[in-house]
Amino acid sequence: MGTTANIDPVNGWKIVDGKLYLNYSRKIQQKWVKDIPGYIEKADQNWPGVLE
């Protein structure tokens, strides 16, 4: 607890299908945008109860 990340508020996010996604760093975001549907699917499988 008590951990923060220095996310770029201008470039570190993207809205996809009405949902806000934050990326830890610019480097991660560059990787993420190459396969957004694939990474969202993986995230949904890894975090099934987060939104409940």
C-alpha positions as CSV (number, residue, x, y, z in Angstrom):
1,M,0.0,0.0,0.0
2,G,1.0,3.6,-0.4
3,T,2.6,3.0,-3.9
4,T,2.0,5.5,-6.6
5,A,3.0,5.6,-10.3
6,N,4.1,8.7,-12.2
7,I,1.7,8.4,-15.1
8,D,1.7,11.0,-17.8
9,P,-1.8,12.6,-17.5
10,V,-1.7,13.8,-21.1
11,N,-0.6,10.6,-22.9
12,G,-0.9,7.8,-20.4
13,W,-4.5,6.9,-21.0
14,K,-7.0,5.8,-23.7
15,I,-10.8,5.3,-23.7
16,V,-11.9,2.1,-25.5
17,D,-15.5,1.2,-25.8
18,G,-16.4,3.7,-23.1
19,K,-13.8,2.4,-20.6
20,L,-10.8,4.3,-19.4
21,Y,-7.5,2.5,-19.5
22,L,-4.4,3.8,-17.8
23,N,-0.9,2.7,-18.8
24,Y,2.0,2.6,-16.3
25,S,4.4,4.2,-18.7
26,R,4.7,5.6,-22.2
27,K,6.8,2.5,-23.2
28,I,4.0,0.2,-21.9
29,Q,1.4,2.2,-23.8
30,Q,3.3,1.9,-27.0
31,K,3.3,-1.9,-26.6
32,W,-0.4,-1.9,-25.5
33,V,-1.7,0.0,-28.5
34,K,-0.3,-2.6,-30.9
35,D,-2.8,-5.2,-29.6
36,I,-5.5,-3.4,-27.5
37,P,-8.2,-6.2,-27.9
38,G,-5.6,-8.9,-26.9
39,Y,-4.4,-7.0,-23.8
40,I,-7.9,-6.2,-22.7
41,E,-8.9,-9.9,-23.1
42,K,-5.9,-10.9,-21.0
43,A,-6.7,-8.4,-18.3
44,D,-10.3,-9.5,-18.1
45,Q,-9.1,-13.1,-17.6
46,N,-6.6,-12.1,-14.9
47,W,-8.9,-9.8,-13.0
48,P,-12.4,-11.3,-13.1
49,G,-13.6,-9.9,-9.8
50,V,-12.1,-6.4,-9.9
51,L,-15.3,-4.7,-11.2
52,E,-17.7,-6.6,-9.0
